[in-house]
């Protein structure tokens, strides 16, 4: 079955030549956009080394990882990524499409299943590997715990806990839980707003990157395609995320080669929970990135090069082991 094509701005993505986006559907009918960035291998007369499943974070979309896909392409890997339900050009879940919302956090696993179906339909090369960022890190952690068929995994600034001041954490739990019981779960979480972060916040002291060019890259994408924009999360999303982080914390780490990167200036996710997880991950390693904020793949050219070289080394090593991928 041929996948229907979806809109895609290759000029804004700045990824490898030949990238395309497609529509797929989750098993509950939600329409999702996926994008395939090809490896440079076939064009150079060499086979692709495999496929990287790239799980974006909250508010993100497939074009945002064009430059990352270009680096992976140069290293010999295809990339397949997705707009999660409720963001990018995938179906929005509320009448107010600027609210980041999900009914159940585990619904994102329906999207993962649809992405795997797309990988099969596109006959993407094996083995597969995983890169998960931020919210995608929580989605990816459950997926690998549940047997995602990848040979290795990488996490960047993973949302294994949300950074909330201890004094207000009980209030966040209570507000998230209570809002759903009185029909207010669709409202924005306190302190958030409808505007896209990269559009509304100046580069100075932003919490994403210290690289002005990468910030301009992200801002340009949303400015030119306003349909990609997403504001703050809903109260329902907040409660579901807190529940998911607590559930995942209680589960054992999978026996899968893993590399996790966290910026030493991280201000969005809970770093102690990341340290705890990686301390009990067999074949796992935590890399602390000096000076970096939340998005190490969107940092300075020097940092991106150093991070990507370690990612590719992990993938190359895992790809060399024919039986390293988990069974679905």
N, C-alpha and C positions, 0 to 999 in steps of 0.2 A: 504493500500500500504506500502510495506516495503522499508525503506530508504536505498540506497546503502551506504556501509561503505566507509570511507575515511581514509587516513593515519593519525596516531596519535601516538605520543611518550609519552606513559604513564610513562616511566622511567624518562623523563625530566620534565614532569608535576608535579610529586610527589603528585598526587591527590588521592581521594578515589579509592579503588579497584572497578573494573567493569566499568570504564569510557570508552566511545567509541565515535568516530567521524563519521559523516555522510555527504554525499553530498546532497545539496538541490539547487534549482534554483529559482532566482528571476523572476518576471513576464516579465522582458526584456531579459531573457536568460542567465544572468550572473550566473556562478556556484559558490556556496558558501560552505564553510566548517563550520559545526556546531558540537559542542561536548556536550554530556550529561554526567555529573558527578552525580552518584546516591547518595541518602541519605543512611546514615548508619542505618536508622530506621528499614526497613524490615529485615535486617540481625540480628537485636536485638529483633525481634518479635513485633515491634511497627510500625504503619503506618507513612509514610512521612508526614511532616507538610505542604508541598507545594513545589513550584518550584520557584527558583530565576532565572530570566532572567538577565544575566550579559553582559552589553554592554561595550566592551573594548575601549581603546583609539586609537589614530592614532599610527601606527607601530605595534600594538599588535596582538595577536593570541591566540588561545584557550589554549595552553599549559601553557601560562604565568600565568593563574589563577588557576592552579592545587592546590596550597597550600591554596588559598582562598576557593576553592571548598571543600577542606578537612575540613576546619573549619566549613563551612556551613553544610556539611554532618554530622559532629559530633553533630551539633545543630539540625539535623533532616530535613534538606532541600536538595532537588535535585537542581542541577544547570544546566542551559542550556545557552551556550555561542556561540560566532560566530567569524569567521574571516570576517570582513567587505570587501566589494568589493575593489580590489586594494591592499590588504595586506594579510599577512599570506599565506595560501595555496589556498585561493580563487582566482578567475581569476584576473590577473593584467590587467590594463586598457590601458597601453601604451607599445610600443615596448621595451622601457627601463623600466623594471619592478621594478627598485629601486626607481623610482619617485612616491611619494605618490600623487595620482591623483583621482579626481572625476569630472564628467561632470557637475552635479548639486548636491548640497548638499542634496536636498530632495530625490535623488536616494537612499540614505541610508535607507529611509523609505520603499523602496522596499525590502531591506534586512531584516528589522524588520518584514515585512509581511511574508517573507519566514521562518524566525525563529519561528513565531507563528504557521505556518503550520507544521513545524517540531515538535513543542510541541504537537500539536493535533495528529500527526501520531505516536508519541512515547507514547501517552496517559499519559503524565506527570501529576503528582498530582496537584490538586488545593488547595488553591488559589495560584496565582502567585504574585511575588514581583519583584522589579527592583533594580539592582545596576548598576550605570553608571559612568564610569570614563573618565575624560578629554574630548576628542572629542566625546566619547560615551555619555558624559553628555549633549552635544548639541543635539545629535540624540535622546537621551532619553527624554529630555525636550519636544521636539516637539511631540514625541510619546505619552507622558502622556497628553499633551495638547489636542491631537487629540483622546484621549479615549483608550489608551493602557489598556487592561483588567488586571490591577494589583491592589492589595489591598493597597500597600504602595510603596514608592520609596526612594532610597538612592543615593546620588551623592558624588563623591570624586574628588576634584580638577576639577570641571566641566568647560568645555570650553564655558562659556556664554559670553566670551570676550577674546581676545588674548592680551597678554601683549606686547604692542608696545610703544616705547617712543613717547610722544605726538608730538615731533618735526618731527618725520618721519611717523606718522600715515597717513597724507594726501598722502605722496608719496607711501605708501603701497597700498592705495586704487587706486591711479592713475595707478600704475604699474600693479596691478592685473587686473584692467578693460582694460587697453590699450593692454596688452599682448594678450588677447583673440581676439582682433580686428585685430591684425596683425599676427595671427597664431603662437604665441609664448607661449601660455598658458601651454604647456607641459614642459617648462623649469623649473629648480629648482628655488625656491624663493631665493632672496638674502640672503647670510649668511648661507645657508644650503648646504649639500653635499651628495654624494651617499652612504656614509658609515653609517651603523647602529650606533645610538648614543652610545649604551652600549658597542659596540666593539671598537669604535674609541675614546671614552672619558674615562679617568681614573676614578677610584672611587672617588678620592679626588676632592672635590668641584663639584661633579656631581649634576644635578638639579632634580634628581628623588628620591633618598633615602639616608639616613644616615647610613643604615645597610649594611655592607660589604658582609655578607652572601647572602642577597637578591639580591644585585647587581651581585654577582658571579652567582647566580641562573639564572638571566635574561641573562647574558653574555654567560653562558654555553649552553643555549637553542639555541641561534642564531649561536654560533660557531659550534655546532654539526649539525644543520640543516640550512645551509646557505639560503635555499629557504624561510625561515621565515623572512629574513632580509629586511628592508625597510629604504631608505634614507630620504632625506628632501622632503617637499611637493612641488608640482608644483605651478606655479603662478596662474593657474586656481583654484586649491584647496584653495589657500590663499584668492582669491577674493570671491569664493563661501562661505567660512567660515565666512568672514567678513559680507557678506550679511545675512547669516543665523543668526548670533549673533544679528545683528541689528533688523531683523524681529522678533526674539523671544523676544527681550527686550521689544517690544511694546505690547506683548500679556499678558493677565492676567495669574496668577498662577492657576493651577487646585486645586480643593478642595479635596486634597489627602494627607494623612499623609506622611511627608517628613522629611528626615534628611540629611544634607549636611556637609561634612567634608572638611576643607581646612587647609593645613599646614601653620604655621606662617612664614615659610621660602619660601613659594610659589614664584617661579620666571618664570612661564610659562603662566599661565592664569591670567585674569584680576580680581583681588580680589574685588575691589570696586563694580564691576557689580554683583558678587556673593552676596555680602552683601546687595545690593539693591534688588536683586531678593528675597532673603530669608526674608527680612524685610516686603515683601508684599505677603508672602505665608501663607495662612491660614493653621493651623495645621503643620507648618514647623518650623524647628529649625536648626540653624547654629552652628556647633562645630568647634572651632579653635584649631588645634592640635599643642601644643608647640614643637618647634624645628623641626617639620616635613617639608619635601620638598613636591614635587608634588604628590608622590604616597604613601598615608597613608596606603594602603593595602600591601605595600611592604616595610614598615618601620621596626623598631625594634620589637622584639617579644613582648615587653611590650606594645608598641603603638598598634600593631595589635590586641592584646588581648583586650585592652580597646575599640578600635573602633568596633571590631566584637561583643563584648558584647552588645554595644548599638544598632548595626544593628539587631542582633537577637531579642533583646527586642522589637524593633519596629515591626519586622515581626511577632513575637508571638502575640503581642497586636492586630495588624491588622488582623491576621489570625483568631482570636477569634471572630471577627465580621463577621457574615455570609454574610452580604450584603455590605461589604466595597469595594469590587472590582468594578472598573468602567466597564461599558458595552462597548463592542467593537463597 
